[in-house]
């Protein structure tokens, strides 16, 4: 199983329209608002549907 699929499963991301890619070393522990948190860093991609250009009047 790829890192991306494993993390999406762990985070319970069910939306098939979300296209996210995680690198191998994407998980870090960082302090956030006084708490130690697990931070996932990835690339979110969105490919919009193409629509024909409307004429400009």
C-alpha positions as a Python dict, from the first residue, in 0.01 Angstrom:
ca = {
    (1, 'X'): (0, 0, 0),
    (2, 'X'): (137, 344, -90),
    (3, 'X'): (208, 610, 172),
    (4, 'X'): (-67, 827, 28),
    (5, 'X'): (-334, 556, 47),
    (6, 'X'): (-227, 455, 397),
    (7, 'X'): (-244, 813, 527),
    (8, 'X'): (-579, 882, 355),
    (9, 'X'): (-714, 566, 519),
    (10, 'X'): (-569, 663, 859),
    (11, 'X'): (-721, 1013, 838),
    (12, 'X'): (-1049, 866, 707),
    (13, 'X'): (-1045, 1077, 388),
    (14, 'X'): (-1327, 921, 187),
    (15, 'X'): (-1386, 1187, -79),
    (16, 'X'): (-1262, 1050, -412),
    (17, 'X'): (-1238, 1404, -552),
    (18, 'X'): (-955, 1487, -313),
    (19, 'X'): (-627, 1425, -492),
    (20, 'X'): (-349, 1450, -235),
    (21, 'X'): (3, 1316, -245),
    (22, 'X'): (225, 1252, 58),
    (23, 'X'): (601, 1206, 30),
    (24, 'X'): (778, 928, 221),
    (25, 'X'): (889, 1154, 510),
    (26, 'X'): (572, 1361, 541),
    (27, 'X'): (496, 1311, 911),
    (28, 'X'): (658, 1529, 1176),
    (29, 'X'): (596, 1608, 1541),
    (30, 'X'): (567, 1981, 1600),
    (31, 'X'): (455, 2204, 1882),
    (32, 'X'): (131, 2384, 1791),
    (33, 'X'): (-53, 2608, 2038),
    (34, 'X'): (137, 2452, 2327),
    (35, 'X'): (61, 2091, 2225),
    (36, 'X'): (281, 1834, 2052),
    (37, 'X'): (96, 1740, 1732),
    (38, 'X'): (148, 1507, 1439),
    (39, 'X'): (170, 1719, 1123),
    (40, 'X'): (115, 1563, 780),
    (41, 'X'): (262, 1760, 490),
    (42, 'X'): (143, 1683, 139),
    (43, 'X'): (49, 1828, -197),
    (44, 'X'): (-316, 1891, -267),
    (45, 'X'): (-407, 1898, -636),
    (46, 'X'): (-729, 2014, -794),
    (47, 'X'): (-807, 1976, -1162),
    (48, 'X'): (-1109, 2190, -1251),
    (49, 'X'): (-1347, 2084, -1523),
    (50, 'X'): (-1299, 2267, -1851),
    (51, 'X'): (-1574, 2495, -1971),
    (52, 'X'): (-1582, 2672, -2307),
    (53, 'X'): (-1502, 3041, -2284),
    (54, 'X'): (-1803, 3265, -2292),
    (55, 'X'): (-1797, 3542, -2553),
    (56, 'X'): (-1709, 3886, -2420),
    (57, 'X'): (-1953, 4157, -2532),
}
